[in-house]
Amino acid sequence: MEEEAKDYLLTIPFWTKKKNSLDQVRDFLKELGDPEQNLSLIHVAGTNGKGSVCADLTAILKTAGYRVGTFVSPHLIDIRERFLLDGKMIGCQAFEDCFQKVLDVTKKMTAKGYCHPSFFEFVFLMAMVWFDREQVNYAILETGLGGRQDATNAIRHPLACIITSISFDHTQYLGSTISEIAGEKAGIIKAGAPVIYDDNLPAASKVIRKQAAYMGVPAYGVKEEYLLSKDRKEKAVWIDAAGFAAPYQAMNAALAVKALEVLKVDKVDENIVKDALSQVQWPGRMEEIGPGVWLDGAHNPGGIQAFIRAVKEYQGPLHLLFAAVSDKDYPQMIRMLCQSLTFSHVTVVRLGDQRGVAAEQLAQEFCRWGCSQVQAYENIGEALPAALSYRRKGDRLYVVGSLYLIGEIKKAEQTAKVSYFRDY
């Protein structure tokens, strides 16, 4: 049954092309018993960093003794990764039960003339059912695409809204300027829910503050300078930026901590925060999967910029394994990488996903921007061992460009009889 449920969900995008309106999603929720009405929800939107903020919130609240449900996307290997209870993936039986409940309601609603839920709508509904059933103390929701029209925005009364860094991504849907994209993200802001936001980009901050004022709610900006301040009176959050593998991780943690400060969550103090953040693991985000092998899910220009900042100070030889999907601005991503970093060797690969950019096309882009040592491969089974073989001991290999690439590597490592990384 579990595999049948997964197959059903994963084939939805191939035969349903129309999304339901937010009011229609609310009708589905009503038919399910309005599970979201019983939940204390924290809603997270933004271009980059949403998943990390969700992971930080989960870790802190769990360490403080709360029961926490977290809905995130995308998954890397198993669709059940999208549904977390205290940071752990939903069990097989619970997954089947929630799937069946939503499927039964779907059959009833489509018989009335409603559209079948999209893939994302379906899994969102499943998450609401599961979190309600588990009686979580807090439910953390990561938006999928955008915010204003995202299925998760069907919720009516979040405790707080968090907006992470804003940059260019999905411009065909969200707009071609930072202000337009920020406006879509700020669409999650609701009356009664304070807004905590990344305050490092003036054009985005202006839009977020304006929407917060329109909705009559306070807005709390968090800037990088707070993290660097040595004056505890000025320091808005208990974050030591030096303790993170990448600056953007510290910023995301600061947003999570600030949100819990604003909400005055009981039992969350400095010791809890330090303990929780020291243990946070978020797969594929500046994750060292093997000695000197780092996975980073940077998959748009903003993410690449953050990645560059994170590794630019490293003095040793750098190697890169890169892939991208066709609806991302991969030429700009490649240009940014080549103009900011020097790679001893670049390996490019075509993703298994149907949107994967041809390896030769990626190779041409890298060569265009001055990389001379570039090798192209058609699948990860060839590309990963090759990329590892080009390194000398002590070199670093970074895997960047797509979360689909991260997923393929994790799956390859999971199914390999011998670890790819054992000799490195």
Helices and strands as residue ranges (DSSP letters): H 2-15, H 22-31, G 35-38, E 41-45, H 50-63, E 68-71, G 79-82, E 83-85, E 88-89, H 92-111, H 119-133, E 138-142, G 151-154, E 160-163, H 171-174, H 178-185, G 186-188, E 195-198, H 202-215, E 219-222, H 224-228, G 241-243, H 247-262, H 270-277, E 287-290, E 293-295, H 301-311, E 318-322, H 330-340, E 345-349, H 359-368, E 374-377, H 380-389, E 396-400, H 403-415
